[in-house]
């Protein structure tokens, strides 16, 4: 039996002026118009009925032969082996949203375009769907635009066990409209079970 996601309140957001990341970073908080750069900020899971509501985003990263790094934005669930998961530190500079990894490496965030990665918010996986800032009720949320320009702010927090990385939720874009998250082959979106949540990603300094 396929279970339905938990209900959440509707969030109707309007795009901030000129906020596409290929144009400007001015939509994000703590923006400096002189340097065209923001101060560091992070993301919080916003899902009022979920146990992870208000939890700061983290990440898991992988290395191929010690060189090529890629990874995913996550919401920590538990990490019994290594304790606290590393926090996600973001900065928008010039026209690009970056995540800062330990050791100083900067990686560009996007929504994975490859169907194998199921629209995970990720880095190092090639060109993906660019993310965008949206305003709602005085706050800023991370989202993206769909194929027909509809704002897609909803994310699925998919429960996952990552071995040494512990237990966490993968952050997957749910799309801008009904059916957008379905696989290109015409199949169904990834199954959501009672360990998963729907929600939003709130931008906080």
KOLTI-678422 format. One record per atom (N, C-alpha, C, O): z negated, y negated, x negated. Coordinates in steps of 0.1 Angstrom, whole numbers, plus 5000, padded with zeros to 4 digits. Layout:
N
ZYX...
END
This chain:
205
500050124992500050005000500049884991499349874981500849784995500949654987499949554993500149525005499049514986498049414991498549274989499349244980498049184998498549044998497548964989496449004988498048854983497248774975496148704984496348694996495048664978493948594985494548464989495348404983494048415001494548285006493948174998492948184991494748064997494247944990494747824998495747835005494147704996494547585003495947544999496347564987496647475007497947425004497847304996497047214999498647294985498547174976499947114977500947164971500046994983501346934984501346824973500546734974502246834963502246744952503546664951504646724955503546544946504746474944504846454929503846434921506046464924506346444910505946304905506346204912505346294894505046164888506346104883507346174881506445974883507645904878508045944865507245944855509345984863509946014850509046114843508846094831508646224849507646314843508246434837507546524832509546454838510146574832509946574817510146464811509546684811509146684797510346654788510046624776511546674793512646634784512946484784513946434778512046414791512246264792511046194786511246104778509846224790508646154786507446234788507446334795506346194781505046264782504046174790502846204792504546064796503645964802502946014814502045954819503446124820502746184832501446244829500546254838501146284816499946344813498846244810499146134805497546284812496446194809496346164794496846234786495746054791495446004778496745984770496846024758497745934776499045904770498945774762498545674768499445774750499545654742501045604741501845674735501345494748502745444749503245404735504445394734502445374726502845334713503345454704504345444698502545564705502845684697503645784705504245884699503845764718504545854727503845994727504546094728502545994725501846114723500546114732499946004733500146224737498846234744497746274735497946324724496546254740495346314733495346464737496046504747494646544730494546684733494046704748493146634752494546804755493946834768494046984770494647054762493547034781493647174784493947194799494147094806493947324803494247354817493047434823492447514816492747404836491747484843492347564854493247504861491947684856492347764868491747694880490547674881492547664890492147604902492447694914493547694919491447774918491647864929490247884935489447964931489947794945488547784951487847904955486647914953488548014959487848134963487748234952487148344954488248204940488248304929487048284920486548174919486648394914485548384905485948314892485048264885487148294890487648224878487948074880488348004872487648024892487847884895487147794885485947814883487847704879487247614869487247664855486747604846487747794853487747854840488847784831489947774836488547754819489547694810490547794805490147914802491747754804492847844799492647884784492047804777493148004781493048044767494448094764495448064770494648184754495948244751495648374743494648394737496748454743496748574734498048564727499148524732498048594714499248584706499448714698498548784695500748734695501148854688502048824676502748714676502048904666502848874654503648994651503249114650504948974648505849074644506049074629506548974623505549174622505649184607505049064601505349024590503949014607503248904602503948774602503448674595505048764608505848634608506148574621505648464624506848644630507248594642506248594653505948704658505648484657504548484666505048444680505848354682504548524690504748484704503448514712502648584707503348464724502148484731502248424745503248374750501048434752500948404766499748324769498648344763499848224778498648154783497948244792498548314800496548244791495748334799494548264805494248154800493948324814492648284819491648394816491748504821490648374807489748474803488948534815488548464824488848674814488048744824486848794818485748784823487048864807485948914799486448954785487648984784485648944775486148974762484949034754484448974745484649154757483449214752483549244737482449264730484749254731484849294717484649174708483949184698485349064711485348954702484648824707484648724701483948834719483248724724484148624731485148664737483948494729484648394736486148384731486448384720487048384741488448374738488748234733488048134737489748214724490048084719490547994730491348034738490047864730490447774741491947734738492447734727492547694749493947644748493947494746493447424755494447444735494547304733496047254734496847304726496247164743497647124745497846974741496846894741499046934738499346794735500846784738501646864735501146664744502546634747502946524737502246424736503946544730504446454719505946424721506746514721506246294722507646264723508246304736508346224745508646424737509246484750508846624751509546694760507946684744507646824744506146854746505346784740505846964753504547004755504247114745504947214745503247094737502847194726501447254729500647194735501347374724499947434723499647444708500547474700498347414705497947414691497247554689496247584695497747634679497147764676496247744664496347654656495347844662494447844650495347834638496347904637494847754628495647744616496547624616497247594606496647564628497447434629498847454634499547354637499347574637500747594642500847534656499947554664501947464658502247414671503447494678504447514671503247534690504247614697504547544710503647484717505847554714506247494727506047594739506347714738505447544749505147624761506347614771506947504773506647724777507647724788507347854797506547934793508047854808507947974816509048074812510248044812508648194808509548294803510748314812510548344824511948304807513148334815513548474816514148524826513148554806513448694806512648764817511448754817513348844825512648914836511549004831510649034839511749064819510649154814509349084813508249154813509348954812508048874810507548814823506548754823508248834834507848804847507248664849506248644855508048574843507748424845506348394839505648304845505948454829504648414822504748284815505748254809503648204816503548084808503348124794502348184791504348094785504348164772504848074761505347954764504948124749505548054738506148164728505748274728507148124721507848204712508748314718509148404711509148294730510048394737511448334740512048384749511848234732513148184734513048074745512048034750514248024748514347914758513947964772514348074777513047894778512547924792512647804801513247704798511947824813511947714823510947614818509747644815511347484817510447384813509347354823509647354835508147324819507047284828507047134830507647064822506247094840506346944844504946914850504246994855504546784849503346734854503546684869504646624872502546714877502646664891501346604895500246644890501346494903500146434908499746484921500546504930498446494923497846524937496446484937495546524930496146394947494746344949494046284937492846304935494846224928494246154917494146254905493746204894494546374906494546474895495946504891496946474898496146574880497446614875497446764874496446824869498546824878498646974878499947004870500846924870499947124865501147174858502047264867501447344874503247234868504147304876505547304870505747284858506547334878507947334874508847314886508347304897510147294884511047274895511847404897512247474887512147434909512947544913514447524912514847414907515247614916516647604914517247494923518347434919516547454933517047354942516147224941516147144951515447214931514647094929513247094936512546994935512947204942511647204949510447224939510547304930509447144941508347164932507547294933507247334945507347364922506647494923505347474915505347484903504247464922502947444915502047564916501047574909502447664923501547784925501747884913502947914909500647934908500648034898499948164903499048154911500348274897499548394900498848434887499348434876497548464889496648504878496548654878495848714887497348724870497548864870496548934861496548914849495649014867494649084859495349184848496249254852494849174836495449254825494349294815493349214813494549414809493649454798494449454786495449514785493949374776494749354763494149424751494249374740493449534753492849604741491849524734490849484740492049494721491049414714490949274719489849204717491949224726491849084732490949084745490648974750490549204749489649204761490449194774491649234775489749154785490349154798490549004802489748924800491748984807492148844810493148844821493648954825493448724826494548714836495748644829495648544823496948714831498148654827498548544837498348564849499048434832499448314840500948324843501748304834501248354856502748364859503048264870502448254880504248194868504748104877505148174890505948274889504748124901505048194914506348144920506848194930506948034914508247984919508047874929506947834933509147804932509147694940509347714955509047634963509847834958510047864972510048014974510048094965510048054987509948194990511048274984512248234985510748384977511748474971512148434957512848514950511748314952512148274939511648364928512348374917510448414930509848504919510448644919510048724910511248674928511848814929512648844917513348744911512748964913513549004901515048974904515448984915515848944894517248914896517949034902518949014908517549154899518149274905517949284920518549384926517149204926516949204940515649274944515449304956514849314934513649384937512549294942512749174943511349344943510249264948509549194936509749244924508749084938508049024927506949134922506749234929506349104911505349194906504249214916503849124923503749334918502749374928501549294925501049294914500949234936499649164935498649254941498849304953497549284934496549374940495249294941495249174939494149364945492949294948492149244935491049184937492749254924492149204911492849074908492449004898493849034915494648914912494348804921493848814932494748674916494448554924495748464923496548474914495848384934496848274933496048144931494948134936496748044925496047924923496947824916498147834916496247724910496947614903496447594889495347654886497047514881496647484868496347334867497347254867495147294867494747154866494647104852494047174843495246994849495246934836493946844834493746764842493246874824491946804821491846764806492346844798491346644804491146604790489746654785489346624774
END
